[in-house]
Amino acid sequence: MSTSTRTGAGTATKVAGFAVVLAVVFGGAWAAGAQVGPIGTTAEADNATHSSGHSSGDSAGADTHRSEQPEQAKQQEDDMSNTATTGSATLPGLAVAGDGYRLVLTDTTVEPGIQPVAFSIEGPNGQPVTEFHVEHEKQLHLIVVRRDHAGFQHLHPTLDETTGTWTADAELTAGNWRVFADFTATGGPALVLGADLLVPGEVEAPATAEETRSDVVDGYTVTVDGALAPGEHSALTLRVSKDGAPVTDLQPYLGAYGHLVALREGDLAYLHVHPGGEPGDGETQPGPEIAFGAEVPSTGRYHLYLDFQHDDVVRTAHLILDAGRVVSSDTEASSDSGHGDTDHTH
């Protein structure tokens, strides 16, 4: 699965990694909030602002996905906000509000094509926030992705400090999209909030995703070594080559040689990944290997989006990893006969 080159800010697919740990519970279906066939612009739009989450104490619970009427959806969002502020975790990106802050889309339905996505971040006082900390060279990172993991784009919107409105152009196709805002308001906590965006039109069910450890984009091949082991720190190494030769002169982008974002399949819980070093630290090399660390304490399938820059162009590779223990028939036979079993992680 390759992502084509994007050089303009309007259609750029850019990915950044950020250093936090996600406590995750796998579950849900790709079509949470999505439909197969024609998607309309009326009743569906009214139902487009739902969110889902779990308590951090859950280890194998089912996801809750609900499409509500506007009043019900608003109450659900408030419940999510209250959950976040009382310390019972809502997973990053699943709630539209948390710790007194709320992601407010200007429009929850837009037409297909290159369209502006406008939004604001309301603070605890109910007013749009206009002051943010700079993280990875930007005040706010915006990610839009269709719920079937197609069309992933990492964008850097511009802020109108008079109105508190952020705006970025995104390339949108028909379907149900998730919009993530990753930010730290001045005086507030680091947050990832998510909201649904509806793009009307014909949608087909996606093909079943499989674990994918290699991707080719514009002649560059990106591979990943390592495994996501639930409950453990997982070291991942991504390698970049071009036409069979290792790329050893990657360029810094947003303060790193590579950025990695992962989304859990099903509910699109948002995983930040630790980059392993940075340019100029005396140890980190500009390729071909880029090191990351992640921790996922439960099983699941994760879509990884690696952003890297070479020859002044930012490109994005899409990889898929399974986190969890897979037992083969040989292993089961060995275990039944009294021999020690073997863990296989993907």
Secondary structure per residue as TSV (DSSP state, phi and psi in degrees):
chain	resnum	aa	ss	phi	psi
A	1	M	-	360.0	108.9
A	2	S	B	-106.9	149.4
A	3	T	-	-112.3	125.6
A	4	S	-	-70.4	160.4
A	5	T	-	-65.3	138.6
A	6	R	-	-132.4	121.0
A	7	T	-	-107.7	-24.5
A	8	G	S	-88.5	151.0
A	9	A	T	-63.5	-29.2
A	10	G	T	-69.6	-32.6
A	11	T	T	-120.3	16.7
A	12	A	-	-70.6	135.4
A	13	T	-	-107.4	98.4
A	14	K	-	-123.8	139.5
A	15	V	-	-123.8	136.4
A	16	A	-	-125.9	147.8
A	17	G	-	-105.4	147.2
A	18	F	-	-136.6	152.2
A	19	A	-	-98.2	87.0
A	20	V	-	-144.5	166.2
A	21	V	-	-109.5	136.8
A	22	L	-	-102.7	127.0
A	23	A	-	-93.8	115.3
A	24	V	-	-123.2	154.2
A	25	V	-	-130.1	120.1
A	26	F	-	-80.1	140.6
A	27	G	-	168.9	178.5
A	28	G	-	89.5	173.1
A	29	A	-	-121.9	157.9
A	30	W	T	-58.1	-29.5
A	31	A	T	-90.8	21.5
A	32	A	T	-58.5	112.0
A	33	G	T	82.4	-0.3
A	34	A	-	-104.5	168.0
A	35	Q	-	-138.6	156.1
A	36	V	S	-108.2	130.1
A	37	G	E	106.2	-159.3
A	38	P	E	-71.0	134.8
A	39	I	E	-107.6	128.7
A	40	G	-	-91.8	-168.5
A	41	T	S	-125.3	3.2
A	42	T	S	-111.6	-85.6
A	43	A	H	-61.7	-38.4
A	44	E	H	-62.1	-39.1
A	45	A	H	-64.2	-36.8
A	46	D	H	-63.1	-27.6
A	47	N	T	-97.4	11.2
A	48	A	-	-85.9	-0.6
A	49	T	-	-114.2	64.6
A	50	H	-	-110.7	159.9
A	51	S	-	-144.6	162.7
A	52	S	-	-137.3	156.2
A	53	G	-	-173.7	174.5
A	54	H	-	-138.9	160.8
A	55	S	-	-71.3	148.2
A	56	S	T	-66.9	-15.4
A	57	G	T	-77.0	-16.1
A	58	D	-	-71.5	140.7
A	59	S	S	-120.6	-15.1
A	60	A	S	-153.9	31.5
A	61	G	-	-79.9	159.4
A	62	A	-	-81.9	146.3
A	63	D	-	-70.9	150.8
A	64	T	-	-110.3	117.0
A	65	H	-	-121.5	122.1
A	66	R	-	-134.1	137.9
A	67	S	-	-105.5	118.4
A	68	E	-	-116.5	163.1
A	69	Q	-	-70.4	162.3
A	70	P	H	-51.7	-44.6
A	71	E	H	-65.6	-40.5
A	72	Q	H	-67.2	-41.1
A	73	A	H	-62.4	-41.7
A	74	K	H	-60.6	-42.6
A	75	Q	H	-64.2	-39.8
A	76	Q	H	-63.3	-41.7
A	77	E	H	-62.4	-40.9
A	78	D	H	-62.6	-39.4
A	79	D	H	-61.9	-41.0
A	80	M	H	-60.7	-43.5
A	81	S	H	-61.4	-44.7
A	82	N	H	-63.9	-38.5
A	83	T	H	-60.2	-43.8
A	84	A	H	-64.8	-40.8
A	85	T	H	-77.7	-16.8
A	86	T	T	-92.9	2.0
A	87	G	T	95.3	-8.9
A	88	S	-	-84.2	118.3
A	89	A	-	-69.6	134.8
A	90	T	-	-103.1	130.9
A	91	L	-	-64.1	146.1
A	92	P	T	-53.9	132.0
A	93	G	T	87.6	-10.7
A	94	L	T	-87.7	-20.7
A	95	A	-	-109.7	145.6
A	96	V	S	-81.8	-14.6
A	97	A	E	-145.2	151.3
A	98	G	E	-171.6	145.3
A	99	D	T	54.0	32.0
A	100	G	T	88.3	-4.3
A	101	Y	E	-105.8	148.9
A	102	R	E	-138.6	136.0
A	103	L	E	-88.5	121.4
A	104	V	E	-120.9	110.7
A	105	L	E	-76.9	136.3
A	106	T	S	-64.7	-41.6
A	107	D	-	-130.6	134.3
A	108	T	S	-98.1	-3.5
A	109	T	B	-134.4	128.9
A	110	V	-	-136.2	158.1
A	111	E	-	-79.5	156.8
A	112	P	S	-61.5	156.4
A	113	G	E	117.8	-170.1
A	114	I	E	-80.6	110.2
A	115	Q	E	-130.6	147.3
A	116	P	E	-72.8	134.3
A	117	V	E	-106.5	115.0
A	118	A	E	-116.0	143.5
A	119	F	E	-163.2	168.6
A	120	S	E	-136.6	161.2
A	121	I	E	-110.8	110.8
A	122	E	E	-84.9	137.0
A	123	G	-	-91.1	-176.5
A	124	P	T	-58.7	-23.0
A	125	N	T	-88.0	3.8
A	126	G	S	81.4	3.3
A	127	Q	S	-105.4	151.8
A	128	P	B	-60.7	136.3
A	129	V	-	-82.3	138.6
A	130	T	-	-123.9	-0.4
A	131	E	-	-124.8	125.7
A	132	F	B	-136.6	152.8
A	133	H	-	-75.2	149.5
A	134	V	-	-85.7	122.0
A	135	E	B	-124.1	123.6
A	136	H	T	52.3	47.9
A	137	E	T	71.9	5.5
A	138	K	B	-135.9	151.2
A	139	Q	S	-77.2	-28.6
A	140	L	E	-152.7	139.0
A	141	H	E	-112.8	127.2
A	142	L	E	-111.8	128.1
A	143	I	E	-121.8	131.5
A	144	V	E	-123.3	138.3
A	145	V	E	-154.6	140.6
A	146	R	E	-71.7	153.4
A	147	R	T	-67.6	-11.5
A	148	D	T	-95.7	14.6
A	149	H	S	74.1	11.6
A	150	A	-	-85.8	155.4
A	151	G	S	70.9	24.3
A	152	F	-	-56.3	129.6
A	153	Q	E	-139.7	131.4
A	154	H	E	-107.9	117.5
A	155	L	E	-121.8	158.7
A	156	H	-	-123.2	95.4
A	157	P	-	-73.5	165.4
A	158	T	E	-102.9	147.5
A	159	L	E	-107.7	128.3
A	160	D	E	-87.4	103.2
A	161	E	T	-68.5	-15.8
A	162	T	T	-75.2	-42.8
A	163	T	T	-103.4	-16.0
A	164	G	T	77.5	17.5
A	165	T	E	-95.0	128.1
A	166	W	E	-95.3	145.0
A	167	T	E	-142.7	136.2
A	168	A	E	-147.7	143.9
A	169	D	E	-82.9	134.9
A	170	A	E	-129.2	149.3
A	171	E	E	-94.6	108.7
A	172	L	E	-117.0	137.6
A	173	T	-	-114.0	167.3
A	174	A	S	-59.2	135.8
A	175	G	E	147.5	-176.7
A	176	N	E	-98.2	126.9
A	177	W	E	-114.5	153.6
A	178	R	E	-113.5	133.2
A	179	V	E	-112.5	123.2
A	180	F	E	-112.6	133.3
A	181	A	E	-113.8	121.1
A	182	D	E	-111.9	117.0
A	183	F	E	-160.6	165.7
A	184	T	E	-132.9	106.5
A	185	A	B	-69.7	146.7
A	186	T	T	-57.2	123.3
A	187	G	T	84.0	1.3
A	188	G	S	-118.4	177.9
A	189	P	-	-83.2	163.9
A	190	A	E	-71.9	129.4
A	191	L	E	-136.1	151.4
A	192	V	E	-126.3	113.6
A	193	L	E	-111.9	149.2
A	194	G	E	-132.7	148.3
A	195	A	E	-143.4	157.9
A	196	D	E	-95.0	142.6
A	197	L	E	-128.3	128.7
A	198	L	E	-102.7	129.7
A	199	V	E	-119.7	108.6
A	200	P	-	-69.5	152.1
A	201	G	E	144.7	-178.3
A	202	E	E	-78.8	133.2
A	203	V	E	-130.9	135.2
A	204	E	-	-105.6	148.8
A	205	A	-	-63.1	137.1
A	206	P	-	-75.0	159.7
A	207	A	-	-68.8	152.4
A	208	T	-	-64.9	128.3
A	209	A	-	-78.3	144.9
A	210	E	-	-124.4	160.6
A	211	E	-	-57.0	130.9
A	212	T	B	-132.7	109.9
A	213	R	-	-101.5	4.9
A	214	S	E	-147.0	140.8
A	215	D	E	-141.6	145.7
A	216	V	E	-117.4	127.3
A	217	V	E	-138.6	118.7
A	218	D	T	53.4	39.8
A	219	G	T	86.2	-6.7
A	220	Y	E	-95.6	136.7
A	221	T	E	-109.5	127.9
A	222	V	E	-117.2	127.0
A	223	T	E	-123.6	158.2
A	224	V	E	-126.6	135.2
A	225	D	E	-113.6	148.0
A	226	G	S	112.0	172.3
A	227	A	-	-138.4	150.2
A	228	L	B	-90.0	109.1
A	229	A	-	-104.8	116.4
A	230	P	B	-55.7	133.3
A	231	G	T	81.0	4.1
A	232	E	S	-132.4	156.0
A	233	H	E	-69.3	128.3
A	234	S	E	-114.5	123.3
A	235	A	E	-92.1	126.1
A	236	L	E	-118.3	137.4
A	237	T	E	-121.9	120.3
A	238	L	E	-106.5	136.6
A	239	R	E	-119.5	139.2
A	240	V	E	-117.1	127.7
A	241	S	E	-134.8	161.7
A	242	K	E	-136.6	123.6
A	243	D	T	52.9	37.3
A	244	G	T	86.7	-7.5
A	245	A	E	-105.8	138.4
A	246	P	E	-64.4	141.4
A	247	V	-	-91.1	116.0
A	248	T	-	-114.3	10.5
A	249	D	-	-132.6	47.6
A	250	L	-	-60.4	148.2
A	251	Q	B	-101.0	144.2
A	252	P	-	-61.8	139.2
A	253	Y	B	-139.4	120.3
A	254	L	T	53.5	39.2
A	255	G	T	80.8	15.7
A	256	A	B	-152.2	164.2
A	257	Y	S	-84.6	-12.0
A	258	G	-	-165.6	148.4
A	259	H	E	-128.0	139.6
A	260	L	E	-131.1	128.5
A	261	V	E	-124.9	139.1
A	262	A	E	-124.0	141.5
A	263	L	E	-122.5	131.7
A	264	R	E	-74.5	132.2
A	265	E	T	-67.4	136.6
A	266	G	T	114.6	-72.6
A	267	D	T	-108.6	-3.6
A	268	L	-	62.6	35.5
A	269	A	-	-57.6	143.0
A	270	Y	E	-102.2	121.3
A	271	L	E	-109.1	121.4
A	272	H	E	-86.7	146.8
A	273	V	-	-124.1	140.0
A	274	H	E	-77.2	121.4
A	275	P	E	-74.8	145.2
A	276	G	-	-96.7	78.9
A	277	G	-	100.3	176.4
A	278	E	-	-150.2	158.9
A	279	P	T	-57.5	137.5
A	280	G	T	86.1	4.3
A	281	D	S	-86.1	1.2
A	282	G	S	84.9	-6.0
A	283	E	S	-126.5	-37.4
A	284	T	-	-76.2	126.1
A	285	Q	-	-94.8	151.0
A	286	P	S	-80.6	50.1
A	287	G	S	104.0	173.7
A	288	P	S	-77.4	-11.1
A	289	E	E	-95.7	140.0
A	290	I	E	-127.6	122.6
A	291	A	E	-99.8	142.2
A	292	F	E	-139.9	157.4
A	293	G	E	-127.0	140.7
A	294	A	E	-142.2	159.8
A	295	E	E	-139.3	118.4
A	296	V	B	-126.9	112.1
A	297	P	-	-84.7	13.3
A	298	S	S	-147.2	165.9
A	299	T	-	-74.5	162.1
A	300	G	E	158.5	174.2
A	301	R	E	-112.2	133.6
A	302	Y	E	-125.6	134.1
A	303	H	E	-95.7	120.1
A	304	L	E	-104.4	133.8
A	305	Y	E	-121.8	110.6
A	306	L	E	-99.3	126.2
A	307	D	E	-103.9	130.4
A	308	F	E	-143.8	154.0
A	309	Q	E	-121.1	132.5
A	310	H	E	-150.7	139.1
A	311	D	T	53.7	39.4
A	312	D	T	65.7	19.2
A	313	V	E	-125.8	132.7
A	314	V	E	-90.9	129.6
A	315	R	E	-125.4	158.3
A	316	T	E	-129.3	128.4
A	317	A	E	-107.2	145.4
A	318	H	E	-116.5	116.9
A	319	L	E	-122.6	159.6
A	320	I	E	-133.5	126.8
A	321	L	E	-124.6	144.1
A	322	D	E	-98.4	134.0
A	323	A	E	-107.9	120.3
A	324	G	S	148.8	170.0
A	325	R	B	-94.0	125.7
A	326	V	-	-114.6	122.0
A	327	V	-	-103.0	123.3
A	328	S	-	-82.9	166.1
A	329	S	H	-64.3	-35.3
A	330	D	H	-64.1	-39.5
A	331	T	H	-65.1	-43.0
A	332	E	H	-61.1	-41.9
A	333	A	H	-63.4	-41.2
A	334	S	H	-62.9	-42.0
A	335	S	H	-65.7	-41.3
A	336	D	H	-66.2	-27.4
A	337	S	T	-89.5	5.6
A	338	G	T	98.4	-0.6
A	339	H	-	-88.3	158.5
A	340	G	-	-66.8	143.6
A	341	D	-	-87.6	169.2
A	342	T	-	-123.0	133.6
A	343	D	-	-87.3	134.0
A	344	H	-	-121.0	119.4
A	345	T	B	-115.5	149.4
A	346	H	-	-122.7	360.0
